[in-house]
């Protein structure tokens, strides 16, 4: 019964947002939540300390990140650097790419920065892993698994801290996007952008699995 009531509260909160009502952070935190205990990885839904939809988005991101780390944490340097051919990306490069993607979406959504308008120092650190390709194949190599995991988790820590300060009204905030068809202006919102961060990680997790299946025996 408690689980059913929690789901109803979450749906009611989401319906209020859809109707254009703003839920204050204090009220939103009182909605039914799933535990923040790491043992509850497979529970998707609102989380303590976050507004309902932000908590739900974070729970999906947390599950996806755990799957990626599980795939890479025990790999050797040679395995992390392995490339199927001269056009492929290594697992290590893809892990750093995931951190770069999240970093750039932080700047875009948290700081309202136009894509690519950040400081050169940030570009110097993240543009190569963001772009992958030849530059990444040449530069991203020779690191232990802990190096990549630490990079991904450091960026995720910043995301979590910022999510705590934001609310579902921010998540639902929309803006013009590229035209979906001739004469039709598309829109996107912060929810879609952060969903992309999550599904993007899922995409590369599949690539990581494929590369592992091609390791030399």
N, C-alpha and C positions, 0 to 999 in steps of 0.2 A: 504493500500500500504506500509506503514512504517513497519508494522509487517512482511509482505512478504519479504521486503528488508533485515530486520534484520535476518530472518531465512536464506536467501541466503548467507549473510555475514558469519554467523556461520558455515554453511555447507562448504563454501569455505575455511574458516580457518581450519576446521577439515580435509578437503581434502589435504591441504598443509602438515599437520602433517603426514598424511598417506603416502604421497610421500617422507617423510624424511626431509622436510624443517622445520627449527626451527623458531617459531614465537617469537619475543622478547616480554617481558612483556608489554613494552610501546605500541607496535603496537597492541598487542592482546586486550588491554583494550579498544581500539577504536572500536572494533567490536560491532554490535548491541547487546544490553544487555536488560535484564528485570530489573525492579526496585528492589532495596534492601529493599523497604518498607515492613514491616511485613504483611501489609494488602494484599500483592501480593503473599501470601503463595502458591497459586495454579498455579503460573506461573513457569514452568520449563524451564531453559535455562541459557545462560551466565549472569553473574551478575557484576555490577560495582565493580571495584577494584580487579578483578580476571581474569586470562586468561580464554578463552572461555570454555574449557572442565572442568577445575577446578570449575568454577562458576556453570556450569550445574550440576556437581556432588554434589556441596554444596547445590544447590537448592533442589535436591532430598533428601539429608540428612536432610535439614531443615524442609521439609514437613513431613518426617517420624518422626522426633523428636517431632514436634508439636502434632502429633497424639498420641504418647506415653504419653506425658505430659498431654494431655487432658484426657487420660484414668486413670491416677494415682493421679493427683493433689488434688482431693477432697476426697481421700480415708482416712479412719481412720487408726490408728496404728494397730488395730486388723485386719482390712482388708488387710493391707500391709503384715502382718505376717501370714495370713491364708495359710494353706497348705491342699490340697485336701486329701493327704494321707502321709504316712511316707517316701515316695520316691519322692515326688514332691518338687518343688522349690516355694518359696513365691514370690509375686509380688515385694516386696521390694528387695529381693535378685536378682531378674532378672534385676531390674533397676540398681543396683550397678554392675551387670555383664555387662551391656551395656557400662557403663563408663569404666570398666576395659578393655573390648575388644578394645574400641577406644584408650585408653591409650597405650596399647601394640602395636597397629598398628601405633601409632605415633612414638614410639621408633624404630620399625622395618623399617618404610618407611622414616621418617624424619631424624633419626639419624643413619640409616644403621646398626642397631644392629641385630645380629642373634637372632632368637626367643629364649627367656629365658635367654639371656646373660646379662640382666640388673642387676643393683645393688640389693643387698638383701633388702635394705630399700624399694625399689619399690615392690619387691615380697611380703614383709611383709604387705604392704598396699593393694595390688591388687590380689594376687594369690588366696585367698579364694573366692572372688566374681567371679574371672575368672573361677575357677574350679567348682563352685556351689557344689551340692551334700551335703553330711553329714556335712562337716565343715561349709558350708554356712547356713544350716538349724539351726545349733547350735549357730552361731555367729552373723548372720545378722538378727536382730530383735529389736523391741522397738523404732523405729525411726518414726518421722513424715514424711509426704510426702515431705515436703520442704527439708528435709535432702537429699533424693534421687535425687530430681530435681536439687538441688544446685550442687551435685556431678557430675551429667551428664552434666550440663551446664558449669561447671568450666573446664571440660575436653574439651568440644566442643569449648569453647573460645580459648583454646590453638590451636586447629585444625584450626580454622578460621584465627588466626593470622599467622600461618605458611603457610597456603594456599596462603595468600596474597604475600608471599615472593617467591613462587614457580611458575613454568610455565608448559605449556602443554607438553613440551619435558620431563620434570621430570615425569609427570603423565603417559606418554606412555612408559617410560623406562622399559624394560623387563629383566627377569632373569630366570634361569633354575627353573623348578618346578618339582613335582614328575612325574614319567613316566605315560603317559596316557594309554599306552598299552605296551606289551613286545617289547623292542628294540626301543621305540619311546620316546624321551625326551620331556616332556612337558615344557611349558613356562608360566609365568604370568607377570603382570606388576602392577605398582602402581594403575592404574585405576581399575583393577580387585580387588585389595586388598581393596580399599576404597568403591567400589561397594559392596563388601562383608560386610563391616561395616554397610552399609545402609540396605541391604537385611536381614542381621542378626537381625537388630532392628525390621524389619517388621515381621520376624518370631516370635520374642518374644512378639511383640504387639498382635499377634494372640493368643499366650498362655495367655497373660494377660486378654484378653477378655473372654477366656474360663474359667479361674479361677474366674473372676468376676461373671460369670453366675452360678457358684457353691457356691457362698457365702450363708451361713446359713440365712434363712429368719427370 
